Amino acid sequence: MKLEFFGAAGEVTGSCHILHVGGKRVLLDCGLIQGSREDEARNHDPFPFDAAAIDAVVLSHAHLDHCGRLPLLVKRGFRGPIHAQRASCELVAILLADAARLEERDAEYLTRKLGRNIKPLYTFEDGRRVVEQLKPRRYGQPFEVAPGVTVTFRDAGHIIGSCSVELRCEENGITRHVLFSGDLGQYDSPILRDPDPVPHADVVLMESTYGGRRHRDRSDTIEEMGRIIAGAEKGNILIPAFAIGRSQEVLYHMGKHFDEWGLGRFRIFLDSPMAIEATEVYRRFHDLYDEEATRLHDRNETMPLLPNLHLTGNTEESMAINRIRSGAIVIAGSGMCNGGRIVHHLRHNLPHESTQVIILGYQARGSLGRRLVDGQERVRIFGRDVPVKAKVHTLGGLSAHGDQDDLARWYERVGGQAPVWLVHGEDEAREDFAAYLAKRSGARVSIPGPGEVLDLA
Ligand SMILES: [Zn+2]
């Protein structure tokens, strides 16, 4: 019985670990590496294991850095079940279809540009096969993923359908409870419930994306977003946002504070086909909402309404937004400005002083979003030098990730004072959080490197 750490040991993206029990191999997540072009090139590398020899996959949630290499796993021979919470299953289908389309389009473009055949990382067909292998599961209901391995999903409060994964492992009469935190949300965040307490664990694998810091208070962030919007006199407001999670939260706050923020004078665009589809999934799975969102839902039979919200599904409508000089609020992906429609909007709007960019989430090293947060005066977009005259606001508090206090609070509700292995964090964040958790909660904390093996027996 052992656990092997692969992706996201020492970085924030590319989550992937293997659990070995009784000769079976269970993969926890199969995430895409995201960030700089050099980092992302590693997605094409062979897996450090044989894809065909994996017996089952357990997926924590539907973000690309956790599920984005699943089509590649299937393409390379994996034929087993992929267990995921039922809302996650729907989101994964949307996410992978979109990712595959982008891959195919980029490969076509590069083939034309370079005059040699460039293959996409995976195709739409590979993504479709992942969806066929998905097994929808519910929170709190145990299921067997391999002989000797039973899984229970717990709500992680990060995006809809997000899970912490409890694994009960049995081999030669020895039982071990392994708990994989997945990405943990903040306590008291809107729409979603708080992370579910877990009764017992012998070993805890924990994310530590924001383990090195405290988020500012969420209500301060929402107030500041309100001030920026209410105080905008001219120009456009750009909000890069993950299609899944952040976009729905931004819409939720806008609906709740519609009059207060003077939103009636804007044209609001949700400029992302994926975010539009994900918003539908959020609406369908209202049984997973927290109390306040449930109350709002019961009153409106939907999330708060925005009468001036335009859902821009097609490219022509999206390009038309670039002709608007003032009075538009554009919510578009990708959240780290690495690709997607937001990049076009940034190219058109960054050179204007009247533009405001609201950055709400984590920006990985090497991403365009990180360069904006770092205050670079010029950035390269589509091979062109673009001056940054826009005002860039970095608002930390709306993160879908818990900060060090949330993470420690979650750990303290896990029965058993289990030793902790920190994954999914840049090295500095992991070291800071290791020290913090040891001091605050008395936990024994380790920081594994990629390829490191933890013996569980
Ligand atoms: Zn996530």
Boltz pocket constraint, residues with backbone or C-beta under 6 A from the ligand:
constraints:
  - pocket:
      binder: B
      contacts: [[A, 61], [A, 63], [A, 66], [A, 158], [A, 183]]
      max_distance: 6.0
